[in-house]
Amino acid sequence: MKVLFVEPPKVFWFVMGEYMPPPLGILQLASYLEFKNAKWDIEVVDCQAEGFGWMKLQRHLEQAEADVVVVSALATCNTFTILRTLEIAKKVNPDVKTVVGGQHFTALADESLSTYPEIDFVVRGEGEVTLYELLKILDDDQSLIDVKGLSFRNDSKIIHNPPRPFISNLDDLPFPGYHFVHQHMKKYNFKMMAYSGAGYALVEASRGCAYKCTFCSQWQHWGGKWRPKSPGRIADEMEHIYHEYGITFLWLTDDNLGLGKRTSALCDELISRGLSDDLTWFMQARSDDIIKNKDNLPKMRKAGNYWIMAGLERHDNQVLQDYHKGIKSSDAKLSMDLLKENDIFSQATLITGDRKDSHESIQGLRDFVNYVDPDLAIFMILTPFPGTELYETARKQGWLEEDNWANYDMVHAVMPTEHLSRNEVQEELYQCYRSF
């Protein structure tokens, strides 16, 4: 069986500057399949790294003669690039089996299968085991009904098999399959965070988050649970990427790894292995976690952590409470100051376009950010992603004025507020960047 994973041509999220990330999701899936069945012919094509447009991708699909095409599905705004890839795959070979997954298609599995005939299968939730079982059954021509976490069509009826339990121990997963894209490793870059030639790789140290923010699709996708890998396992992966590919900048992709004992133990691993002088790494953290674990910050900096992004979100505590964020606006200034004091670059993310926002409230947000004074501020428009409480509320209340998934990118306004039109929300975003 030939399995082709595709990272389709797409426009990058320009807010973070010039960058090209490796396609971590499909690299993890590809390595898991290889680990489970070495006889399958597995290929990963990254259209960004290859410089493929749609015509070159079509020619590659024609040459690959894949039995199954699995497309990377990182974000809602990439939905139509995924569908276009599948359309081309079906045009090249009507018998090819097509697979999607990820948060968007998990949340909208029924709608997606009803609307898009180019999709054969939706892998819901955690993908490794479900995808493996699906391919094994396709290879053996057996029944799909026992594959947990799978949605598919049976004639005209859409079938949603029961959900799949989560993997109990993430340490058991193989390293992501960077060897599938080894020829591109020096092309992956993040110009704002890493010097030219450092290379750039992603490391997943945990999955999920125990917090339940109303605008976040991550916690629902991962069942409201937080499952970490062990510090030793994380360090092993970081060390492997460094020694095997010479990559010196790593992004820990976790929504909420935390700065407590596990991160402290990870730092001990990196220092004791002699990696801290060569590796630099970036992570996300909560403002209250930065304050609570301030004594860990010097060790983190020594271990190579030189950049932390914190979701400060808002200046008004009532909105933070409505979001179920679990932080206070008063944490913001202290958390940013603590990072600066420890020579860790402080990045803050902020939300505009809240339902109750007005010109005055967003001016208050701008004043707040200038007072907090992070090294970098990223402003994003509140976006109702499928799979979130916010999306369900916005759809029921009729707030959504945009049905083009490409604009669900936290940069384009897709709904007004009680006081501002979509155009006014958009203009306020520009003013936020100009003011900072």
N, C-alpha and C positions, 0 to 999 in steps of 0.2 A: 504494500500500500504506500502511495506517495502522498504525504501530508505537506501542504504549503501554507506557511504562516505569512501574512502580509501586513506590514505597516503601510497604509495607503498614502498617496500624496495628500498633503494638507497644509493649511496655513498655521504657523505656530502662534502661540499666545504671546503677542508682542509686548505685553505689559512688562514682562521680566527681561526684556532686552533680547539681544541676539543669542540664540542657543539652539542646540540640536541634541535632544536627549535620546539615549538608547531606548528601544521599545521593550521595557522591562516585562510587561505582562505576558507578551507572547514568547519572550525568551525563557520565562519561568515555565510556561506550559510546554514549550518545545523540549526543555531539558527533562521535565517529568516524563513525557512520552518516551524519550530516548532511554531514560532510566528503567522504564517499565517494559519496553519492547525495543531492543536494539535492531530488530530486523526491519522495522519500518523505515522508509526513506523520508527523512525530515529535512525541510529547507525553510529558512527564514529570509524573506526579502524585505529590506527596509528602504522604501522608496525615497526617503529624504537622503539617507546616506549614499544611495546609489545614484541619486540625481534623476530618478525616474518621474516623468510625467505620465499622463494616462495612456498615451500611445505606447510608450516603452513598457509600461506595466502590462498592457494587453499582449505585446509581443513576448514578454517573459512568461505570461500565463499560457500562451500557446506552446512555448517550448517546454515548459515544466511538465505538462501532461499530468497534473495532479488529480488524485482521486477525491481529495478533500481539501477545501480552502477554508482556513480560519483567519479571520480579520481582526486586527487589534481594535479595541473599542474603549479607548481611554476616557473620552468625555462626550457629553451630550452634543456639544457643538461640532463634533466630528461625525455625527450620525450619517449625513448624506455622502461623505467620502467613503464610509464603510459600505453603504448601499450601492454606490457607483462601482466599487470594486467587485461586489458580488454580481452585479449586473453584467460586468465584463466577463467574469469567470463563467457565468451561465451562457453568455454569448459564444465564448470560446468552446465550451463543452457543456451542453444542456444536461448531461448526466452527472456532472460534478456535484458533490455534496458540500453545502456551505454552512458554516457555523459562526455564530456571533455569541458574545457574552458581555460581561461587565455590568456596571450599575444601571445604565440607561436601559439596556435590553432586558435585564432582569426585572426592573420595575414595570416595563411595558411589554412583557413577553407576549401576552395575548394580542394586544393592539398591533405589535410589530409583525407577528405571524399572519394576522388578518389583513394587514395593509400591504406587506412587501412580499410578493411571491418569490423573490430571489433568495429569501432566507429559508433554509431547510430546518435548521435546529437552533434553539436558544439554550445555551448553558447558563442556568441561573445560579447566582451566588458564587461560592468558591469553585474554581474551575478545574483544577488539576484532575481529580479522581473522576469527575463526571465526564470530562472530555476523553480521558483514557478509556472508560467503559463504553462510551459511545463509539469510539473508533474500533475497539475490540469487537463489538457486536456488528458493526458495519463490515468489518473484515471477515467475520465468520457468518454473516448473513443470518443473524438471529433476531429475536424480538426486542424492541426498544422499551417495552413496557416496564421493565425492572430497573431502568437506569434512573436513579434518583437525581433530582435537580435538573431534569431535561424537559424542555417543551418542544413540541413538534406537531406536524399535521399528520393525520391518518385519514386519507381521502379528503373530505371537506371539513372534517372535525379537528379542532385543535385540542391536543392532549397536554396536560400539565402533570407530569409525574410528581410524586411527593418530594418535598425538599430534601436536600442531602445534609446530613450532619457535618459539622466542621471537622477538619483534620485535627486530631487530638494533640499532636506534637509537631510543631512547625520545624523543629530541628531535623526531622526526618526527610524534609524536602531536599533535593539536590540543589547545588548552586544554580543560579540562572544561567542559561546557555549562551554566555557571551562568546563562546567559541563558534557559534553559528554566524556571528557578525564580526569575527576577529579582524577581518581586513579593514573594518571601518572604525576600530576603537579610537584611533587618534582624530577621527572626524567629529566624534561626539564632543561637544564643548558647551560651556556656559560662560560667555565673555565677561559678564558682570562679576562673576564669582571666582573664576579661575584664570590664571595667567595663560597666555597662549602656549600650547604644547603640553599642558598639564593633563589633558584628557579629562574625561568625565564619565562616571558610572553611577548607577543607582543601586542602593542597598535597602532591602526591606527587612527591618529589624522586628516588626510586629505587624499584626493585622487588627483593625477595628479600633473602637474607642468606647469607653464606658459612659461618656457624656452624650447627651441627646439633643444637640442643637437643632432647632426647627428648620434651618436652612441647609443642613448637611445631609448628603445622601450616603456618606460613608458608614455612619453608625448603623443605619437600617440595613445596608447591604451586608454588613458583618454581624448582624443579629444583636447589636448593642453589647457585644462582648469584646474584650481586649485580650489578645493572645500573643505574648512575646516569644521571640526566640531567645535562647540563652546567650549571655554575654560572650561565652567562648565561641559559640556557633557564629555569632555576628562578626566577631574578630577574625575567625577563620575565613569568612567570605571576603572581608575587606583585605585581608592579607593575600588571599588568592588573586584577587583582581589586581592588586599592586604588583605582585611578583610575576604573574602570568602576562599582564598586558602593559605594565608600566604606568598605570593610571594613578595619579596622585591627588585627584579631587573626587570626593564621594558625597552624594546626596542621600541621606537617610530619609526615605520617602514617607515615614510613618506619620499618621495623623496626630498621634499623641504617644510618643515613646516614653515621655516623662523624664525627669532629671534626677530621679531618686537612686536607690541602691543599684538597680540594674545598669543604669547609665554610668554610675560610678565604677561598677565592676568592669564594664566595657572599657572605660578609660584605663583602668589598671592593666587590662589585657593589652591594649595598644602600646602603653608605655613599656611594659615588661618585654614585649616582643621587639622593641626598638623601632616601631612604626611611626611613632609620634613626631619624629623629626622630619619625615618625608610626606606623610599624609595630612591633608586638610579635609575637613568635612563640615557639612551643613545639616541643620535639623530644624524642625518646628517644635515650639514649646508654648505652653500656656503662661500668661503673665503671673498668675498666682503660683504656678509651679516654679518659675524662676525665683520668686521671692522665698518660697518655702525651702528651696534647695540652694540658696545662695552660697552656702559653704562648699558646694560641689563645683562652682564655676571656675575657680583657679585650676583645679585638676582637669576639667574639661578643656580649658584653653591649652594646658600643657600637653594634653593628648591629641591636639590637632583641631579641636572645634573652634572655628573662628567666625562663625556666622550663625545666628539664630533668628528665625522668623516667628513672631508672636501675633496671634489673632487678637488684637485689642478691640477691634470691631466698632465700638461706639463710645461716645462720651456720656451718654445718658443711661443711668442704671436701670430705669424702667424698661428700656428697649432691650438691654442685656438680659434682664429677667424674662421678658417676653420670648426671647430667643432660646431660653433655657441654657444660656452660656455658662453660668456658674462662676463668673468672675465679676469684680467690681471695677468701675472706671478709675477708682483711686489706686488700683494696682499698676496702672499703666506707666506712670512716670517713674516709680521706683524700679520696676522691672527693666525698663530701658536704661536707666542710670546704672543699675547693677551690671548689665552687660558691658556698658562702656567702661566701667571701672575695671573690668577684667579683660579688657582688650578684645572683646567679642563684638563683632559688627551687629548692630541692632536693626532689624527690619520689622516694621509693623504693617499689618493689613487692617484695613478699615472698610466699613460697609456704608454705602450711600443708597438712597432710594427706598428707605424703609416706608412702610405704608403710611405712617403719620408724618413723614418728612415734609418740611417746607423750606423755603429759601433761608429762613432764620435758623432752623434746626441744623441745616447742613453748614451754615456759617459757623454755628457753634462747634460742629465737628472739626472744621478747619482750624478754628482757634485752639481747640483741644490738642490737635496733633502738633501744632507749632509749639505749644507749651510742653508737651511730652517730649518732643524733639528726638525722635528716633533717627538713626543714620539714614534710613530709607523708609519712605511710606508708600505703600501700594493701596490705592483706593479701588474698590470694586463695587459694582452695582448689585444690589440684592436680586438674586436670580432664582426662580422657583424650579429647581431641577426635579425631574421625575424621581419618585422614590423618597421625597421629603414631605414632611407635614406641610411646609409652605406651599408646595405644588398642589397638594390636595385642596388646601384652603383657597388658593388663588383660582383654581379651576372652578370650584363650587361657587365662589363669589363673583365670578365673571371678570376678574381683574386682568386676565391675560389678553394682550392686544397683539401678540406676535406668535405665529405658529411655525416660523422658520427655525428649526433646531440650530442652525448655524449661528444664530444670534444669542443663543443661551450660553454665553461665554463670560459673563460677569463684567463685560465691557459695554455691551449694548443694552439699553433699557428695553425690557419686554412688557413692562406694566407701569402704569402711572402710580402716584401716591394720592392721598386724599386731597392734597393741595397743589400738586405739580403734575403737568402733563409728561408724557414720555420724553418729548423733546427737551423739556425743562430739566428733567432728571439727567438726561444726557449732558446738557450744558453745565450742570452743577458738577458733574464728574470732571469735566475739563478744568473748571475753576479750582477744584481741589488740587489737581496736579500743579496748576499755575501758582497757587498760593504756597504750596510746599517747596 
